[in-house]
Amino acid sequence: MSKFIGIYGGAFDPPHLSHINTAKALIEERGYDKLILLPSHNPPHKLLSANDYDRLCMLKLIASDKMEVSDLEIKRQGIGYTVDYLPDIIAKYGDNIEYIIGGDSFLNFDKWYKPLEILKLVSIVVVARDGEREKLYTKLAEYENIPKKGIIIAKYMPDSMSSSDIRNKLRLHLPVQDLLDSKVAEYIKNNNLYNEYGALVETLKANISEERFLHTLRVVIYALKFVDKLKLDYNKVFIASLLHDCAKNNINYGYIYNNKLVPLDSKNTPIAHAFCGSIVAKEKYGITDTEILDAIFCHSTAKPNMTNLAKLVYSADMLEEGRDFDGVEKLREKFDKDFDRGFIACLEKTVLHLQKENKEIYPLTIDAYNYYKSKK
């Protein structure tokens, strides 16, 4: 009798505790003789950060009894469509196998490349996250009369953990000891993985207050949640949100105003740091991308006809998890549901607050308010 094999594929970029706990739980629940950890090479739906070699090494560090790390998909190269490499898996491990996917993947399984062919080749085991189970059973009913080897929804429910969130924290030098195995964390540190922005982060940290730096980290984390949803450039979102307050604690704006590099009527106003920040980001941090600099420039005032990047930084500055003003939760819900309406709601909230406090509103904010009010 052939061995009963579970195939657990994924980017594993990096592999985290939930990955390994899920693997162990499914070996027990499903009774696998062996579970194969199969890192992808070039998945069509995402860009990888760590290279193939590093991800293989990290997986080997945490693979325990009854687990095997396979480079089968990596060796194939090209775009990693599941249906293309499954025959190779069957040829190597036999046909008594189950292919493990996450609940979110199964909910979008009909969008996979040749999903019905996959169902004919292997049984699918779906691992649900909290709150997904009811949706999964509804989705399962859609495949009731479709030829397939089988679809099983696992009993085990993993802790909610995201490799993308972990990568974001690593890039911001935030603690991840409760998310990664210590051997993986050490490997990442020793090989300087997920540290593409390390110099920017450390320079910024040395030049603004601790309180402002912590606010900035929260803005970056909040903004990055919308990268995929808005189809924005990760690098631009990271840098614009990281440096949005880079001039906040720099009171020496004299040369900027003396050289008329920003609007002169902003001098000695609460929004001066935003305009000056676009200059500091360019001259001190070496940022030349005009879209990033523009997002920094208007993150406090808004302006007519903003890019989605600028809207996101403006809103994230207002909605990051440290903010606790009255109505912030409703604003977050609105922003999450509808980006453009949520942005306008943030702008309206700012204008109404300034009016209520009888504070001067900068002309560019008034222009933005009138512009987007007419759009609404």
N, C-alpha and C positions, 0 to 999 in steps of 0.2 A: 504493500500500500504506500502510495506517494505521501510525502510529508505535507502537512497542512501549513501553508505559508500566508502570512499577512504582508502586504506591500504598503509601506507608509511613505508616500512621496511628498515632496515639498521643497521650498527654497532653502529652508533652514538657514536663514540669513539674519541673525545667527540662530542656532538651535537653542531653545530656552527650556526652562523647567517643565512647562506644560507639555512640550513635545515629548520629553522623556517620560513624564508621568503617564501620558496618554499611551505611549508605546508599551509600558509595563502593564498598565491596566487592561489593554486589549489582548496582550499575550495571555493574561489570566482569564479574562471574560470569554474570549473566543477559542481558547485552547490551542493556540498556534504552536507548532513545533519550532518555528523560527519566524521572526519578524524582520523584514528587510527595510532598512532606512535608505531611501532612494533620493538623493539630492538632485534637483533639476539643473540643467545646464543653461538653457535660454528660454524660460517660460514666455509665452506670447503675451501675457497680461501684465508683466511687471519687469522692472529693471533690477538686476542684482547689484549689491554693493560689494560684498566680499567675493573673491574669485573662487573658482572651482576647488582648487587645492586647499585653501583655508577652510572652506565649508566642510570638505571631507575630513580634514584633520580635527575640526571641532566635534563633528559627529562621532568620530572614532574615540574621542576622549570620554564620551558619555554613554557609548553603547555598552550594554551589560549582557548578562547571560541571555541566550536565545535571540540575541540581536546581531545583525550583520549589516555593515555599511557597504552599499554597492555603488560603483562608479559607472554602471551600465548606461544610464542616460547621458551622463557627462561625456562618455566616450563616443556616443552617437553624434555629438555636436549638432549644429543646425537648430531650428526651432523645435522646442520640446513638446510636441503634441502627444498626449497620452496614448491615443489609438495607434500611433506609429511604433512606440517602443514596447507595447504590451506583448506582441508576438515574441520579442527577444526575451522578455521576462518569463513567458510561458515555456519557451524552449529551454531556459536555464533551470527553472524551478519547478516545472510541471504545471498541470492545469488545475490542481487542487489549491487554488489561491484566492484570496480576497484583496480587493484594492480599497484602501482606506482614504476617505476624503472628509473634509470638514462640512459642517451643516450649511455654511454660507456658500460653499462650492456646489453642494447638491441643489440648493435653491436656484442656482443659476446653471444647473447642469445642461439644460437644453441649449445653452449658448456655447457649450464646449464644441470643439471640433469633432464631428461624427460621434455624438453621444450614444446613438442607438447601436453603433458598431462596438462601442466599449462594453455596453450591457450584454452583448452576445459573447464577448470574450471572457469576462470575469464577473464575479459577484462583487457588489459594492457594499462597503460598510461605512455608514454615515455617522460621524461623531458630532453630536449636537452641543451647542453652547446654551447657556442659560437663556430661556425665553424663546428658543428656536423650535422646540419639539413639536408644538401644535402646527406650526407652518410646515414642518418637515412631513408630518403625516398627511397634510393636505396635498403637498407636492407629490408624495409617494403614490397617492391615488391616481395621478395622471399617468403613471407607468403600469397600471394594473394589467392592461391588456396588450402590453408591448412585449415582444419576445426578449427574454433576458435570462441570465443565470441566477439572478437574485439581487434584492436590495434589502439590506438589514440596517435598522437604526440601532446603534449601540446603546446599551444601558448607561455606560460610563459617560459622565459629563465633566469635561476638563475645566480647570480654572481659566478665566478669561485672560489671555495674554497675547500680545501682538509683537511680532518681530520688528515691525516698523516703528512702534512706540519705543521699543528697546533701542533701536538704532538712533532714534531722535535723542533719547536720554544720553546715550554714549557720546554723541556728537556735542552735547551741551555739558559734558562732564558731570552728569547727574548720577547718583548712586543707582546701581542695578543689582546689588547683591541678593535681593529677594526674587530676582527674575532669572538669573543665570546660575548654572552650576559653577562652582569656584574654579574648576579646571578650565572651563570655557572662558570665564572672565579673565583669568590669568593669560590665556592664549591671546585673547583680544588685546590686552594691554601690552604684552611682549611683542606683538606683531603690528602694533599701532593701527588696528582696524577701526573703522567707523570714526575716524578722527580728522576728516578732511578739513574741518573748520577750526581745528584746535588753536591755531595762531590768532584767528579773529576773536574767538571766545576769550582767550587769556588776555589779549590786549584790551578788549572791552572791559573785562572784569577789573583790570588795573586802573581804568580811567573813569569809572562811574561808581557811585555809592553802592554798598551791598544791597540796600533796599531796592534801588533802581535796577540793579543787576538781576535780582530775583524776579522782579516784575517783568523784565525783559525775557527771561527764560520761560515764564508762563505765557507770554505773548507768542513766542516761537512755537511752543507746544500746541497752543490753541490754533494758530494759523496753519500749522502743518497738517492738521486733521482734515483740511479742506482741499489739499493739493490734488488728490485724485478726483474728487467730486467736481472740482472746477476745471480740471485738466490744465493746471498751472505747472510751471517749471519749478521743481523742488528747490533747486539752487537759488533761484530768485526769491522764493518765499522765505527760505531760511535766512538769507543774508539781509533782505529788507526788514524782516521782523526782528532779527538780531540787532541791527544797527539803527533801528528807528529812533532810539533815544541816545544815540552815541554822543550828542552834544549837550545832554541834559545838565551835566555837572560842570561843563566847561563855560566859565563866565567870561572868558577872554574872547569876545566876539568882535572886538574893535576892528581888526584887520578885515573881517568879512564885510562889515558895514562901511568901513572907509573905502574899500574897493568896490562898493555897490554890487556885491555878489548876490545879495538877496534884497527883497523889498525893504526899503528904508523905514516904512511906516510900521514894520514889525518890531523895531528895536525897543527893548525894555517891556515887551509884552509877554504873556504866558506862552505864546506860540513861537517865540523867537528860536527856541531850541530845534524846532522841526525844520525850519528854513535853513538854519545854520548847520543842522545835522547833515543835510544833503552835501554841503561843502566839506564838512569834517570827514564824512564817509569817503568822499573822493580823494581828499588830500592826505588824510591820516591812514585810512584803511585800504586805499588803492582801488576803490570801486569805480568802475567806468561805465557800467551798464546804466543807460539813461532811464530805463523803466524802474530799476531799483531806486535810483536817486530821486526820481519823481515821487515814488511811493513814500519815501522818507520825508520829502519836502512837504507833502500835504497830509501827513498822518494825523496832525492836530486840527487842521482847518477844514479838510476836504476841499474839493473844488469841482467845477463843472466838468463833465466828460472824463471821469476817472477810469483808469484801467481796472480790471478785476483784481490785479495785484494790489493796487493802491487802496481799493475798497476793502480788501481783506485785511491789510495792515491797519487801516483806520479802525475797522470793526474789532479786530483781535485785541488792539490796544484798550478798547473799551470793555470787552467781554471776557478777557482772560479770567481764569478761575479765582484769582485773588480779589476781584472786584465784588463788592457786596452792596451796592446802592439799591435803593428801592426799584423794583421792576427789572432787575438784571436777568433773572431767570426767564422771564417771559421774552425778553429780548434775545436771549440765547436760543430759546425754542424757535422763535420766529426766524432767526438767522440760519439755524440748522435746517429748517423746513424750506425756506426760500431765500437764497443768497441776496438777490437784489432788493427785495422788500425788507429783508432784515437789515441791510446796510442803510436804507433810507430811514428805517425806524430808529437806528442808532443816531443818525444825523439829526433827525427831528428831536430825539431825546436831549441831545446836546444843546440845540438851539432853545428849546423850551426851558431847560435848566438855567441857561445863561440869562434868559429873559426874566425868569422867576427871581433869580438872584440879583437882578438889575445890574448885570455886568456887561461891559462892552463886548460886542460881537464883531470879530474881525471881518472886514468886507468880503474876503474870499469865502468865508463860511456862509455869509448871506447869499452870495452868488450861487454857491453849491446848493443851498437849501431851496432857493427859488427854481433852480434848474431841475433838481430831482423831484421837487413837488409837482412841477408841470409834467414830468415823465410819468409820475405815479398816476 
